[in-house]
Amino acid sequence: MAKVTSNNQGEKKLLCADPRYVTRLEDLNGLSDQEKFKLTQVTDKYDFRANDYYLSLIDWNDPNDPIRNLIVPREHELEDWGHLDPSGEQEYTVMPGVEHKYDSTVLLLVSKACGGICRYCFRKRVFIYKDEEILQDLPAALQYVREHPEITNVLLTGGDPLLLNTNELREIIDGLMQIEHVRIIRIGSKMPAFNPCRILQDPDLLKLFEETCTDTKQLYVVVHFDHEREITEAAIRAIKAMRKTGAELANQTPLIRGINDDPDVLAALFQKLSFVGVPPYYVFQCRPALGNRNYVVPIEQGYQIFEQAKVQVSGLAKRARYTMSHASGKIEVVGLTDNHVYFKYHRAANYVDSGRLLIFERNQDAYWLDDYETPVFTGTSTDCDQ
């Protein structure tokens, strides 16, 4: 169990051990019996999962505490809004747990569990259809990658790959390391925020990371900190331990109402990440997943929050791009005028869309690209100049 103690100054210290995972509202001492009863309707539909370390970060006296908003169910999740597969991942699924959307990159959904379940999760379907969405045949997946020499990047995701034990993770990584054209292995994980003990207490995991960084191949760990309060002393130790292996780290976060939808809060996250050597990578438009209506910030408002945050920090802390993972590709929000909003394909599923610029009349109520009318311009930036 991960125990949290306080020193004389009240600062929380973590004594690492196996965490106690919490999957029942009854075990949340910070909720009243009435709250637990009402929220049971939510957990009957969507899984709840946390652990004692992460729950210790919550100020239970603050009903608007951002960590609480991130992990504790709320009644508005029952609103009938959004989709189970908002980015059309099924369209690019070549076999269970294997997605191939962009030529050079393949996603392997290797885990059906996370250290905690973010309430705004865009892959709720993974927790609903656990055995259908996750990788079931590793040899077949490796063979698929082997037969596609254009694949240079493999992203391990899920769920959270670091919920696998290290031997399971090693089997996957060792298989990928034997494929010559795979040059980058990425692990997408929120475990440094949810449970840094997973990293700090497993020297075999750190050894695996070190072995994956060679002269010709590189391991990237894409971590997921949504709020600066997640970057605790223990989390920083975990970050430093991973960086010492040679792994490159970067952070991505969605922009989430009630968590980081404030320029000062987002700037503080960017700064603290840069202070510990983790470049901000992406800030995502929250996907319109089922139950996410009250977590999503309108695109144009989100872009303004993002830009106002960036002006507060140094160049090293402002490297993130504000993007949405649309079914047609990763689309960056690149500008806003009084009348128009500008998008650009950062990565396109259809190669001919690569770098394409899209200009729409503004719509302050748009939450996703599909909420805009026909673009007033589509083409390259050169076409726009002409």
C-alpha positions in Angstrom: 0.0 0.0 0.0 1.2 3.5 -0.8 1.3 5.3 2.5 1.2 9.1 2.7 2.6 10.9 5.7 3.1 14.5 6.6 6.1 16.3 8.1 6.0 19.1 10.6 5.3 21.6 7.7 2.4 19.5 6.5 4.1 18.5 3.3 3.0 15.2 2.0 5.6 12.5 1.7 5.2 9.2 -0.1 6.5 5.9 1.2 6.4 3.7 -1.9 4.9 0.2 -1.8 2.1 -1.6 -3.7 -0.9 0.8 -3.8 -4.3 0.0 -2.6 -6.6 0.4 -5.6 -10.1 1.7 -5.0 -13.0 0.6 -7.3 -16.0 1.2 -5.1 -17.5 4.5 -4.1 -18.1 3.1 -0.6 -14.4 3.2 0.0 -14.1 7.0 -0.7 -14.1 8.6 2.8 -14.3 12.0 1.3 -17.8 11.5 -0.1 -21.0 11.7 2.0 -23.3 8.7 2.0 -25.8 10.8 -0.1 -23.1 11.5 -2.7 -22.1 7.9 -2.9 -25.7 6.8 -3.4 -26.3 9.4 -6.2 -23.0 8.6 -8.0 -23.7 4.8 -8.0 -25.8 5.5 -11.1 -22.6 6.7 -12.9 -20.4 3.8 -11.8 -23.1 1.4 -12.9 -22.5 2.7 -16.4 -18.8 3.7 -16.4 -16.0 2.1 -14.4 -14.4 3.9 -11.4 -10.8 3.3 -10.4 -8.3 5.2 -8.3 -5.7 4.4 -5.7 -4.8 5.6 -2.3 -1.8 7.7 -3.4 -3.7 9.6 -6.0 -6.7 10.1 -3.8 -4.5 11.6 -1.1 -3.8 14.6 -3.5 -7.5 15.7 -3.2 -8.6 18.5 -0.9 -11.9 17.0 0.0 -13.0 20.3 1.6 -13.0 21.8 -1.9 -15.9 20.6 -4.1 -14.1 22.1 -7.1 -10.7 20.5 -6.4 -9.2 19.7 -9.8 -7.9 16.3 -8.8 -11.3 15.4 -7.5 -12.9 16.5 -10.8 -10.4 14.4 -12.7 -11.0 11.1 -10.9 -14.3 11.1 -8.9 -17.5 10.4 -10.9 -20.0 13.2 -11.4 -23.7 13.0 -12.2 -23.4 14.9 -15.5 -21.6 11.9 -17.0 -25.0 10.4 -17.5 -26.0 13.1 -20.0 -26.6 11.5 -23.4 -23.9 13.3 -25.4 -21.0 12.2 -27.4 -19.8 8.9 -28.9 -18.0 5.8 -27.7 -15.5 6.1 -30.5 -15.2 9.9 -31.1 -12.1 9.7 -33.3 -13.2 6.8 -35.4 -10.5 4.5 -34.2 -12.4 1.4 -35.3 -12.0 2.6 -38.9 -8.3 2.1 -38.6 -8.3 -1.1 -36.6 -6.6 -3.9 -38.6 -7.0 -6.5 -35.9 -8.1 -6.4 -32.2 -5.8 -4.0 -30.4 -3.9 -2.8 -33.5 -4.6 0.5 -35.1 -2.8 1.8 -38.2 -4.0 5.3 -39.1 -0.8 7.0 -40.2 1.7 5.3 -42.5 4.7 5.4 -40.1 2.9 4.8 -36.8 1.0 1.9 -35.4 -0.9 1.8 -32.0 -0.9 -1.3 -29.9 -3.6 -1.3 -27.2 -1.8 -3.6 -24.9 -3.7 -3.0 -21.6 -7.3 -3.0 -20.5 -6.7 -1.2 -17.2 -5.3 2.1 -16.0 -3.9 3.3 -12.7 -7.0 5.4 -12.4 -9.8 6.1 -14.8 -10.0 9.8 -15.9 -13.6 10.8 -16.0 -13.2 12.4 -19.4 -11.6 9.2 -20.9 -12.1 9.1 -24.7 -11.6 5.3 -24.7 -14.5 4.4 -22.4 -15.2 1.6 -24.8 -12.0 -0.2 -23.7 -13.4 -0.5 -20.2 -16.8 -1.5 -21.4 -15.7 -4.1 -24.0 -12.5 -5.1 -22.3 -11.8 -8.3 -24.2 -12.8 -7.0 -27.6 -10.7 -3.8 -27.8 -7.3 -5.0 -26.4 -4.5 -6.8 -28.2 -5.2 -10.5 -28.2 -2.5 -11.9 -30.5 0.9 -10.4 -30.0 2.7 -12.7 -32.6 0.1 -11.6 -35.2 0.6 -7.9 -34.3 4.4 -8.2 -34.6 4.0 -10.0 -37.9 1.8 -7.1 -39.2 4.5 -4.6 -38.2 7.2 -6.7 -39.7 5.3 -6.8 -43.0 5.0 -3.0 -43.2 8.4 -1.5 -43.5 6.9 2.0 -43.5 6.2 1.6 -39.8 9.0 3.3 -37.9 7.0 4.2 -34.7 5.0 1.9 -32.5 3.0 3.4 -29.7 2.0 1.2 -26.8 -1.2 2.4 -25.2 -4.5 1.1 -23.9 -5.4 1.4 -21.0 -2.0 2.0 -19.6 1.0 -0.2 -20.6 2.6 0.3 -17.2 -0.3 -1.6 -15.6 1.3 -4.7 -17.2 3.9 -6.4 -15.2 7.4 -5.8 -16.5 7.8 -9.3 -17.9 4.7 -8.8 -20.0 5.9 -5.4 -21.2 9.3 -6.8 -22.0 7.8 -9.5 -24.2 6.2 -6.8 -26.3 9.2 -4.5 -26.4 11.6 -7.3 -27.2 9.5 -8.4 -30.1 9.5 -4.9 -31.5 13.2 -4.4 -30.9 13.9 -7.3 -33.3 12.1 -5.5 -36.2 14.8 -3.5 -37.9 12.6 -0.7 -39.4 11.0 0.0 -35.9 13.1 2.9 -34.7 10.9 4.5 -32.0 8.9 2.7 -29.3 6.5 5.0 -27.4 4.8 4.2 -24.2 1.8 6.4 -23.4 1.3 6.4 -19.6 -0.3 8.3 -16.8 1.3 6.1 -14.1 3.9 8.8 -13.2 0.9 10.9 -12.1 -1.4 8.1 -10.8 1.2 5.9 -9.1 4.9 6.9 -9.4 5.7 4.0 -7.1 5.2 1.7 -10.2 8.4 3.2 -11.6 10.4 3.9 -8.4 10.0 0.4 -7.0 10.8 -1.6 -10.1 14.4 -1.6 -11.1 13.6 -4.2 -13.8 11.3 -1.7 -15.5 14.1 0.9 -15.5 16.5 -1.7 -16.9 14.1 -2.5 -19.7 13.9 1.2 -20.5 17.7 1.5 -20.6 18.0 -1.5 -22.9 15.4 -0.1 -25.3 17.6 3.0 -25.9 20.3 2.0 -28.3 22.4 3.7 -31.0 19.7 3.1 -33.5 16.4 2.9 -31.5 14.8 5.2 -29.0 12.2 4.9 -26.3 9.9 7.8 -25.7 7.6 7.9 -22.7 4.7 10.2 -23.3 3.5 11.0 -19.8 0.1 12.5 -18.9 0.0 15.3 -16.3 -3.2 17.4 -16.4 -2.5 19.7 -13.5 0.7 20.9 -11.7 -0.5 19.4 -8.4 0.0 15.9 -9.9 3.7 16.7 -10.3 4.6 15.7 -6.7 8.0 15.0 -5.2 7.4 11.3 -5.9 6.4 12.0 -9.5 9.5 14.1 -10.0 11.7 11.2 -8.7 10.0 8.9 -11.1 10.6 11.3 -14.0 14.2 11.7 -13.1 14.6 7.9 -12.9 13.1 7.4 -16.3 15.3 10.1 -17.8 18.4 8.5 -16.4 17.7 5.4 -18.5 18.0 7.4 -21.7 14.3 7.5 -22.4 13.0 10.8 -23.8 9.9 12.2 -22.0 7.2 14.5 -23.2 3.8 15.4 -21.8 0.3 15.6 -23.3 -2.9 16.7 -21.7 -6.4 17.5 -22.8 -7.9 20.9 -22.0 -10.5 19.9 -19.4 -13.2 22.0 -17.9 -12.7 22.2 -14.1 -9.2 20.9 -14.3 -6.9 23.1 -16.4 -9.2 25.4 -18.4 -7.6 28.5 -17.0 -4.5 30.3 -18.5 -2.8 30.6 -15.2 -3.3 27.0 -14.3 -2.2 25.8 -17.7 0.9 28.0 -17.7 1.8 26.7 -14.2 1.6 23.1 -15.6 3.8 24.1 -18.6 6.4 25.7 -16.3 6.6 22.9 -13.8 7.0 20.4 -16.6 9.8 22.3 -18.1 11.5 22.7 -14.7 11.7 18.8 -14.4 12.8 18.2 -18.0 9.5 17.1 -19.6 8.6 19.2 -22.7 4.9 20.0 -23.2 4.0 18.0 -26.3 0.3 18.3 -27.1 -2.7 20.0 -25.5 -5.7 18.2 -26.9 -9.2 19.4 -27.6 -11.1 17.1 -25.3 -12.8 14.5 -27.5 -16.5 14.3 -27.6 -16.7 10.9 -25.9 -19.9 9.6 -24.4 -20.6 11.4 -21.1 -18.0 14.2 -21.7 -20.3 17.2 -22.3 -19.4 19.0 -19.1 -15.7 18.3 -19.5 -15.3 19.8 -22.9 -14.3 23.5 -23.6 -15.4 25.0 -26.9 -12.6 25.0 -29.4 -12.2 28.7 -29.9 -12.3 29.4 -26.1 -9.8 26.6 -25.6 -7.4 28.1 -28.2 -7.6 31.5 -26.4 -6.8 29.8 -23.1 -3.9 28.0 -24.7 -2.4 31.1 -26.2 -2.9 33.1 -23.0 -1.0 30.4 -21.1 1.9 30.3 -23.6 2.6 34.0 -23.3 3.4 33.5 -19.6 6.2 30.9 -20.1 9.6 30.6 -21.8 10.1 29.0 -25.1 11.1 25.7 -23.6 7.8 25.6 -21.8 5.6 26.6 -24.8 6.4 23.8 -27.3 2.9 22.2 -27.1 0.5 22.3 -30.0 -3.2 22.7 -29.5 -4.7 19.8 -31.6 -7.7 17.6 -31.9 -7.5 13.9 -32.8 -10.2 13.9 -35.5 -11.1 10.8 -37.5 -9.4 12.3 -40.5 -6.2 13.2 -38.7 -4.5 15.2 -36.0 -5.6 18.8 -36.7 -3.9 21.7 -35.1 -5.7 24.9 -34.2 -3.3 27.6 -35.6 -5.2 30.9 -35.5 -8.2 33.0 -34.7 -9.4 36.3 -36.1 -12.6 38.2 -35.5 -14.4 36.3 -38.2 -12.5 33.1 -38.9 -10.7 30.1 -37.2 -7.7 28.5 -38.8 -6.9 24.8 -38.7 -4.0 22.8 -40.2 -3.5 19.0 -40.6 -0.6 18.3 -38.3 -0.9 14.6 -39.4 -3.4 13.3 -41.9 -4.9 9.8 -42.3 -5.2 10.6 -46.1 -1.7 11.6 -47.2 -3.0 14.2 -49.7 -4.4 16.2 -46.7 -1.0 16.5 -45.1 -0.4 20.2 -44.2 -3.8 21.2 -45.6 -5.1 24.5 -44.2 -8.8 24.8 -43.3 -10.5 28.1 -42.6 -14.0 28.3 -41.2 -16.3 31.1 -40.1 -16.1 31.3 -36.3 -18.6 29.3 -34.2 -18.2 29.9 -30.5 -20.3 26.8 -29.8 -18.1 24.4 -31.8 -16.6 21.5 -29.8 -15.3 19.5 -32.7 -14.4 20.0 -36.3 -17.7 18.5 -37.4 -19.5 21.4 -35.6 -18.3 23.9 -38.3 -20.1 24.5 -41.6 -18.3 24.1 -45.0 -14.9 25.7 -44.9 -14.5 29.1 -46.6 -11.0 28.0 -47.7 -9.2 24.7 -47.9 -5.8 24.2 -49.4 -2.1 24.9 -48.6 -0.9 28.0 -47.0 0.7 28.9 -50.4 -2.8 28.7 -52.0 -4.1 31.0 -49.3 -1.4 33.6 -50.2 -2.4 33.6 -53.8 
